[in-house]
Amino acid sequence: MSLFGYDAASSETVRATTVVKTLHIRPSGFDGENSNVPPTPDLYQQLLQKIQSASKGLDDKSAFEIAVEHGFVGTEMEWLESLRGTDGKDGLPGKDGADGLPGRDGTNGKNGVDGKNGTDGISGSDGKSAYIIAVEHGFTGTEDDWLKSLKGTDGKDGITPDMSVYATKTDIAELQKQIESISGISYISVFEGGSDTLQKYGDSVYTYYNDGYRSLAGFAESYPHFCSAENDYALYFNQNDFSWAGTVFVIFLTPIAISADMHLLLSYLVGASENATFYLVKKTDKTGAELAQHIYEEIKAENALQLSFQWLYSNDFISVIQSLENISDGEYYLAFKGTSDNSHPMVKSIKFMKG
C-alpha cells in the first residue's frame, strides 16, 4: 500500500507519494458467531503487556508501582501518558554562506606590428612575335604573307584499298577448324554467350539461389541483368540483381566425358582477383530440377571433386586454361558459383578442350 497527498496551498497541483509498503494481514483464529474464543489482543495491549513484563524487578513489582513508591501520584494510564515527551521545537534555519571573491580578469595582449609591403617586380620586356623571328631567320614578305605560308596545300584523295585478298571472319573460322583437325584439338562447349543462349541452354542449365532451383530461362526472367542482351548473354553476377555478396550456383545438367589429358577453358572478366572453385559431380540417372538439386546437395556434402583456381582481375575478357590431370576418367556434371562482391565475375564461355 502507499499514501498519496496534495499540497493545497500550492498554485500548481503537486502530488506527494510515499514508498510502497506491504501490509501483512493474518487470521486471528477468532470466529464471532461459532466460537467463544476471545480475539487476539490488539497491538497496543500487547505492547503494554510486554512493557509491564519487562519492567518488573526481582520483587515482581511493576514499573508503575516503583514510580508510585518514588512519589508519582495518579493512575497507571496517567503514568503511561507521562512517559511520552513533548514535541521538540523546529531548529533554526542555517545562514547562507558568503559569496566568493570574483576572479581577476586577464590583460589583453599587444597587437602585433603590421608587416611592410613588398616592392613591385620589374616589368619584363615584350617578347618577339613569331613573324619577327621568322624574318630574322630569312623570311621575306609581309606578315600576311607569312600567315598564308603556314597553311599547307590540300592533300590528294586516298586510294580505297582492295580487301579481297584479306581473310574474312568466315575464312578465319574455317581455318581454325582445319588447324584443329590437323592438331587433334577439339572442344566440348558447356556454355557460350550469344543471342541464342537462352534457347540453347534455357533448360540444360540450372541455378540455385535464395529462392531455390530454377532453369536458366526462368532465372533470367526474374533477374534481368544475369543473362541478357546488354552483356551478350554472358553470366553476370551483378549487384543490381543480387545486391552485395549474393552467391549464385550455376549447374550444368549435360554430362561431360572427362579424361586426364583434357583442360577446362574459361573466358571471363572480373573486377578483382579472388579465389574460386569449380565442381565436378559424377553422372546419375536423375534429370531436370531433381538432378540440379542432387548436384547441389553433393557439393554441400563435399562429395564433389573440386577444381581450385583464381579469378584474375581484368577490364576485358580473358581466356584461362585449367588442367584436369588429377581428375579420374568418367562422366561428370560441372557446377560453379559466382558472388556479387568486388569480383562480380562475368563469364562469357566455358569449354572442355581435348587433345
Secondary structure as UniProt FT lines:
FT   STRAND          4..6
FT   TURN            8..9
FT   STRAND          15..17
FT   TURN            32..34
FT   HELIX           43..55
FT   TURN            58..59
FT   HELIX           63..69
FT   TURN            70..71
FT   HELIX           76..82
FT   HELIX           130..136
FT   TURN            137..138
FT   HELIX           143..149
FT   TURN            164..165
FT   HELIX           169..183
FT   STRAND          186..192
FT   TURN            195..196
FT   HELIX           197..201
FT   TURN            202..204
FT   STRAND          205..209
FT   TURN            210..211
FT   STRAND          212..215
FT   HELIX           216..222
FT   TURN            224..226
FT   HELIX           229..231
FT   TURN            232..233
FT   STRAND          235..236
FT   HELIX           239..242
FT   TURN            244..245
FT   STRAND          247..252
FT   STRAND          256..258
FT   TURN            260..261
FT   STRAND          263..269
FT   STRAND          274..282
FT   HELIX           288..300
FT   TURN            301..302
FT   STRAND          305..311
FT   STRAND          318..323
FT   TURN            325..326
FT   STRAND          330..339
FT   TURN            340..343
FT   STRAND          346..354
//
